[in-house]
Amino acid sequence: MLKNYIKIAWRNLRKYRTFSIINIIGLSFSVAFCLLLFFYIRKEQSYDTFPLNKDRLFRFESTNMWGSTEKKPSNSLFSSLTKDNDVNNGLVTSLIIGRDIQQNFPEVKSFVRFQNEYKSFVRLNKGVFKLNDVLYADDNFFKIFSFRIIKGNAEALRISVNNAVISENTARKYFGNTEAIGKTINLIGDSTHLFTVAAIAENAPDNSSIQYDIVLPLQADPDYATNIRERFNHSSHILILELKDGVSATAFENKLNLWSKKYFVEPVLAEYGKYMKDADFTKYRWYLRPLKDCHYNVSSPWGHYTDAKNIYQLVCLVVVILLIASLNYVLLVISNAAARSQEVGVRKIMGANRRSIILQFWVETQILVLISVIIGLFLTIWLLPLFDKIIGTNLRWNDIAWKDIIPAIIGLSLLLGILAGYYPALIISKMKPVSVLKSVRTFRINPNFSKILVVLQYTASVVLMISAFVINRQMHYIINKDLGFDKEQVLMVTNPTVFDFSSTKHLKEILGNFANSRSYISQFSGMNGGLDGSYNTNGFILNGEQRKLKELTVDYGYFEMLGIKTLQGRTFSRAFSADTSKKIYPAVVNETLFNMLGEKAKLGEFCEPIHATIIGVVKDYHFETLSKQIEPEEHVLANNFEGIFMFKIKAEHMAQAIAEIGKEWKSATDYPFEYTFLDESITKMYESDMRWEKTIQYSCFFAIFIACMGLFGLSSINAINRTKEIGIRKVLGASIKDIATTLSTGFVSIIIISVLIATPIAYWIMNKWLEDFAYRIDLSWWMFAVAGAMTFIIAMITTSFQTIKAAIVNPVESLRSE
């Protein structure tokens, strides 16, 4: 029986090849789109799940005493599902805490501490190179995280503080085909150590938040002895605790916090309290976060962050696309049902029951779905590079496990088979054999429920279109908003010797003299931090309440170069020697901080709350992403503590300036010449939002395309069911225009209803999405009107083909069928 069903199904797919091709195209691209999103979601969910003991590993966190003052919206979209992902705890802690916890609590099996130096310069193989991830770590680092040593001594970090373990990529990139084991490595910032490569480790997996190029013994850190001796005076390392089997993390965390009051809080306040008068320890607490959940949390420094809200939104997109594709199939099958009516009638006369008819059409649907899924799988492979570029992930086909691929394919096939196949089979199986055997043309399909399906399908498409339009407007607003400073034509050169004051001073003098000698460079300055959210956070007490402010260290000419307006007083100047005084600690504050201080802020006088003398007030400007309000900010003089040198360059000389500055740089130092532009660094802050904009735009285009295919199907139903009416109208003198208008009236109402339903839904969704931005556009009626008009025009173009085709048919042909 099943063999017979398959034969008939295959014959019908070939017979009605136009509808089959349209369905296969729609379903194939839908499958590809959903598989791409599914694999991306699985990749994000897999971060930090590779260690063999992952369920027992926990990241140690503490209350961030100097965290952001920004209040996150509590009612934003999916906020109830993201738990404490937005809590910004402190991740770095004192070296001795891990050791002391293990000694005092039998629940702890082991622990590992590590510190990522990031972007460190090392001398390798007779050259100076910048490596992104240079780690100091305990000797059990590779064992705890299940990283495999593939060559050399697995105990290299334990045997000697002069040993180093490098990754496969580092060995291949810097040593090529020569043997790396036994070669020496010199950290530029640590001339006291020459490290010997004693082992090569496999590259950290792509789905690891912990990456490494070189791993060095923890004890080799030049600050190790000082950190141990001064106990709680330094917080520099990430601590991972491994709990024993059966230990409840929640219960242990509570037990840990009872102990920490005597062990940590009281000694810290007793020894350093006089220096931390602005810190409130009454709510201080330690936390244990499961390693596999760490990448969902915004706290830094941590290697990878997954925005859980985006994951939920992508899941919603998958559901919407599958729904639209399934409804599209349903409509197209029903539109072709009249042509299948005689077949169904004959089968029923021959004794087929309703169940067998339903099974026949479901098998037909399943075969078509299976073909679509197979084609969709190949489309997934083909579209993966484009998807990777759009969404900004490192997803590769080889990264996808067959244990994910096979269940996804089977699940999609069954889901689409049920969603798309059940209703058409149910409707067609209800046909009365006496009615349908008269003539294929006399059979009528009531399209009312089909219209409901089209309204549902097009409503989802309109919601996506409105969302894409609003997101586009918001990103346009962000990119073009006046930030309060001039970001154009500013070249920023990275200073790798920021902590070497003499070297920084030397480089600054050379570059400053060079800038002054070139007419195309109008200004030269510097800063430590950046206008992309890089700053220090300090606390202070104001009227008995703890407050926080941001601190940027800047050089002379910083405000003039960026065109930041001075409202009161003055900015830093070489004409005032007191600007370098550590006693009065001169500061230039923004107007938000000045207004917050109120009567305590007096120009030229020492301000006790912030422990600085305010010499000037500048107009508020955005020094971090526009998702945050402008916070209180102070500027202090860099005084040869600059991580960035800045050049204001005339536009037509930019290429020349880069070449000549690079040449001057290479003559002064053997560090690599690295530069970027201020406007590019600011735009980079919004990469994730811009990727999301592209994702929605492509989803919108795809959804509209599939929905239009559904409208095409419904217009086919309409034309078939009104064949006799069209013939009579033409005989009575109706023009093609009149008939086309009559046939299109129903679609106009469907689109209008869809837009009316979609508008409040889209408004609610977009209003929630915009809550994540402190500076946002206002939702206006014209945005919905534009999106609705675009939808209407696309729908009319889609349906016009069938309506015009039906309108120009010879009335003799139309009436003969009756």
C-alpha positions, 0 to 999 in steps of 0.5 A, spaced: 500 500 500 505 504 501 509 503 495 502 504 491 502 511 495 509 513 493 508 511 486 502 515 485 505 521 489 511 521 485 506 521 478 502 527 481 508 531 483 511 530 476 504 531 473 503 538 477 510 540 476 509 548 476 506 547 483 511 542 485 517 546 483 514 553 487 513 548 493 519 545 493 523 552 492 519 555 497 520 550 502 527 549 500 529 556 502 525 556 508 529 549 510 536 552 508 534 559 512 532 555 518 538 550 518 542 556 518 539 559 524 539 553 528 546 551 527 548 558 529 544 557 535 547 551 537 554 554 536 552 559 541 549 554 546 555 550 545 560 555 548 564 552 554 561 546 554 567 542 552 570 540 558 569 533 561 567 536 568 563 542 565 558 541 570 562 541 576 566 548 574 564 554 576 566 561 575 568 565 581 565 572 581 564 578 586 559 584 587 562 590 582 563 595 587 565 600 581 560 598 576 555 602 572 550 606 574 546 605 569 539 601 570 537 596 565 530 596 563 526 590 567 520 590 562 524 589 555 523 584 550 525 577 553 527 580 560 524 575 564 528 569 560 535 572 561 535 571 568 541 575 571 545 576 564 545 583 565 548 583 572 555 586 571 559 582 577 567 583 578 571 577 575 578 578 577 580 576 584 586 576 588 591 570 587 590 567 594 583 567 594 582 560 590 588 557 595 584 559 601 578 557 599 580 550 597 584 549 604 578 551 608 572 547 604 572 540 602 567 541 597 572 544 592 576 539 588 580 543 585 581 550 582 585 554 577 587 561 576 589 565 570 590 572 567 590 573 560 595 579 558 591 580 551 595 583 545 602 582 548 608 583 544 613 577 544 619 576 541 619 570 537 623 567 532 628 573 531 621 578 530 617 582 534 609 580 534 603 581 537 599 575 540 592 576 542 592 571 548 598 570 552 596 567 559 599 566 565 596 560 568 596 554 574 599 548 572 593 544 572 590 549 566 590 544 561 587 538 565 581 542 568 579 545 561 580 538 557 585 542 553 590 536 550 597 537 549 599 534 542 607 534 543 612 535 548 611 535 556 604 535 559 607 537 565 611 543 562 608 548 566 609 545 573 616 543 572 619 549 571 617 557 571 621 558 565 617 553 560 612 555 555 606 552 552 604 554 545 598 553 541 598 549 534 596 556 530 602 559 534 607 554 532 605 553 525 604 561 524 611 563 527 615 557 526 613 554 520 616 547 518 621 548 523 621 544 530 618 549 535 620 545 541 626 548 545 625 555 542 625 561 546 620 566 547 621 573 550 615 577 553 617 585 551 614 587 557 618 582 561 625 582 560 627 578 566 624 571 563 626 567 557 621 562 556 623 555 553 617 552 548 616 545 552 610 543 549 604 544 544 597 544 545 591 543 541 588 550 539 582 552 543 575 550 540 572 555 537 566 555 542 571 556 548 571 563 551 578 561 553 583 562 548 590 562 548 596 563 543 601 562 549 600 559 556 606 561 561 606 558 569 603 563 573 609 563 578 613 567 572 608 573 572 613 578 575 607 581 579 606 574 582 610 574 589 607 581 590 600 579 589 601 573 594 605 578 599 599 583 599 594 578 599 587 582 597 591 589 595 591 586 588 585 583 583 588 581 577 586 573 576 580 569 574 578 564 578 575 557 576 572 552 582 571 545 581 566 542 586 566 535 588 560 530 585 554 531 589 555 538 592 550 543 591 553 550 588 547 554 591 548 551 598 556 552 597 555 559 595 551 561 601 556 557 606 562 561 602 559 568 603 558 566 611 565 565 611 567 571 606 565 576 611 570 574 616 575 572 611 575 577 606 570 583 608 572 585 615 580 584 613 579 589 607 575 594 611 580 594 616 586 595 612 584 599 606 578 602 609 581 609 609 582 608 602 576 606 600 571 611 604 567 611 597 565 604 597 559 600 600 561 593 602 554 592 606 551 588 599 558 585 597 557 578 596 561 572 592 557 568 586 558 562 583 556 562 576 556 555 572 562 555 566 557 553 561 553 559 563 558 564 563 558 566 556 551 569 557 553 574 562 556 581 560 561 581 565 568 582 563 573 580 562 571 574 559 572 571 552 565 571 549 559 574 550 552 571 547 546 575 548 541 571 550 535 575 547 538 575 540 537 567 541 530 568 543 529 572 537 532 568 532 528 562 535 522 566 534 524 568 526 525 560 525 518 559 528 515 565 523 519 562 517 517 555 518 509 558 519 510 562 513 513 556 508 507 551 511 502 556 510 504 557 503 504 550 501 497 549 504 495 555 500 498 552 493 496 545 495 488 547 496 489 552 490 490 546 486 485 541 489 480 542 484 484 539 478 485 533 483 477 533 484 476 527 479 482 523 482 479 523 489 472 522 486 474 516 482 478 513 488 472 514 493 467 510 488 473 505 487 472 504 495 477 508 498 476 511 505 477 518 508 483 515 512 486 512 505 485 519 502 488 523 507 494 518 508 495 518 500 496 526 500 500 526 507 505 521 503 505 526 497 507 532 502 512 528 506 515 526 499 515 533 497 518 535 504 523 530 503 526 533 497 525 540 499 529 538 506 535 535 501 535 541 497 535 545 503 541 542 506 545 543 500 543 550 500 545 551 507 552 549 505 552 554 499 549 559 503 553 558 509 559 563 507 554 569 506 550 567 512 557 567 516 558 574 513 551 577 515 551 575 522 558 575 524 560 568 526 565 563 525 560 558 523 563 552 518 560 546 516 566 542 519 564 545 526 557 542 525 556 535 528 552 530 524 549 529 531 546 536 530 545 535 523 541 528 522 536 530 528 535 537 525 533 534 518 528 529 521 525 534 525 524 539 520 521 534 515 516 531 520 514 538 523 513 541 515 510 534 514 505 535 519 504 543 519 503 543 511 500 536 510 495 535 514 490 541 513 490 540 505 489 532 506 483 533 511 480 538 506 481 534 499 478 528 503 472 531 504 470 532 497 463 528 495 464 524 489 458 525 486 459 533 486 466 532 483 465 527 478 461 532 474 466 536 472 473 539 474 470 546 473 464 545 477 467 543 483 468 549 488 473 550 494 470 555 499 476 559 500 474 563 507 479 559 511 484 560 506 483 567 506 485 566 514 491 563 512 493 568 508 492 574 513 496 570 518 501 569 513 501 576 511 501 579 518 507 575 520 511 578 513 508 585 515 511 585 522 517 583 519 517 588 514 515 594 519 521 591 524 526 591 519 524 598 517 524 601 524 531 597 526 534 601 519 531 608 522 534 606 529 541 604 526 541 610 521 539 615 527 545 612 531 550 612 526 549 619 524 547 622 531 551 628 533 556 625 539 558 632 541 565 631 538 568 631 531 570 624 530 572 625 523 579 625 520 582 622 526 587 617 526 589 613 532 595 609 533 596 604 538 601 605 543 604 598 546 608 601 551 603 604 555 606 602 561 613 604 560 613 611 561 620 613 559 618 609 552 611 612 551 615 619 553 620 618 547 615 615 542 610 621 544 616 626 543 618 623 536 611 623 533 609 630 536 615 633 533 613 629 526 606 632 527 608 639 528 613 639 522 607 637 517 602 642 514 597 636 513 596 634 520 593 640 524 593 637 531 596 631 535 594 629 542 593 622 546 589 619 551 588 612 555 582 608 554 577 610 548 571 613 546 568 606 545 566 605 552 574 604 555 575 608 561 576 607 569 570 607 574 571 611 580 566 611 586 565 617 591 560 619 596 555 625 595 550 627 600 551 620 604 550 616 598 555 612 593 555 614 586 560 612 580 563 616 575 567 615 569 575 617 568 578 618 562 586 620 562 587 625 556 593 629 553 593 636 552 589 638 546 584 633 547 578 637 547 580 642 542 582 636 537 575 633 538 571 640 538 568 638 545 565 645 547 568 648 554 562 651 558 566 654 564 573 655 566 578 652 561 581 645 559 588 642 560 594 647 558 602 647 558 601 654 560 599 652 567 604 648 571 599 646 576 595 642 571 601 636 573 600 637 580 598 631 584 596 635 590 591 639 587 589 633 582 586 638 576 580 635 573 575 637 567 568 634 568 562 634 564 556 638 565 552 631 568 558 630 573 558 638 575 550 638 576 550 632 580 555 635 585 551 641 585 553 646 591 560 642 592 562 643 585 566 650 585 570 652 579 578 652 581 577 649 588 578 642 591 572 638 590 572 633 596 567 628 594 571 627 587 578 628 591 580 633 585 580 640 583 575 642 578 578 647 573 573 646 567 566 644 565 565 641 558 559 640 554 556 632 555 558 628 549 558 620 548 564 616 550 560 610 550 555 606 546 548 610 545 544 604 549 547 608 555 545 615 558 551 619 558 554 618 565 558 623 570 565 623 567 572 626 569 578 628 565 585 627 568 591 629 565 595 623 562 602 625 563 605 620 559 600 615 560 597 614 553 595 608 550 593 612 544 596 617 540 591 621 535 592 625 529 587 630 526 589 629 518 586 633 512 582 628 508 586 629 502 592 627 505 590 621 509 594 616 505 600 620 505 599 621 513 599 614 514 605 612 510 609 617 513 607 616 520 608 609 519 615 610 517 617 615 522 614 609 527 618 604 524 624 608 525 623 609 533 621 602 535 621 595 532 613 594 535 608 593 529 605 599 527 597 599 528 592 604 527 585 605 526 580 611 525 576 614 531 569 614 527 571 606 525 572 605 532 565 608 534 562 604 529 565 598 531 561 598 537 554 597 534 557 591 530 552 586 533 546 591 532 548 592 525 548 585 524 542 584 527 539 589 522 541 585 516 538 579 519 532 582 520 532 585 513 534 578 509 528 575 513 523 580 511 525 579 504 525 572 505 518 572 508 515 577 503 517 572 497 514 566 501 508 570 502 507 572 495 507 565 493 501 564 498 498 570 495 499 567 488 496 561 490 490 564 493 489 568 487 489 561 483 483 559 487 479 565 486 480 565 479 478 557 478 472 559 483 469 565 479 470 562 472 463 562 470 462 569 473 468 572 469 465 569 463 458 572 464 461 579 466 465 579 459 459 577 455 455 582 459 460 587 456 465 588 462 472 590 460 478 587 462 480 593 467 473 592 471 474 584 471 481 585 474 478 590 479 473 585 481 478 579 482 483 584 486 478 587 491 478 581 496 486 581 496 485 588 498 481 587 504 486 581 506 492 586 505 488 591 509 486 586 515 493 584 515 496 591 516 491 593 521 493 586 525 500 587 524 501 594 526 500 594 533 504 587 534 510 590 530 509 597 535 509 593 541 515 588 539 519 594 536 517 599 542 520 593 547 526 593 542 528 600 542 528 600 550 535 597 550 537 604 547 538 610 551 537 614 545 532 612 540 527 614 535 520 615 536 515 610 533 511 614 528 505 613 524 508 614 517 513 608 519 507 603 519 504 607 513 510 606 509 511 599 511 504 598 509 504 601 503 510 597 500 507 591 503 500 593 499 504 594 492 508 588 493 501 584 494 498 587 488 504 586 483 503 578 485 496 577 484 495 581 478 498 576 474 492 571 476 487 576 475 489 579 469 490 572 466 483 570 468 480 577 465 483 576 458 480 568 457 475 568 452 468 568 455 466 562 450 472 558 454 469 560 461 462 558 459 463 552 456 466 549 462 460 549 465 
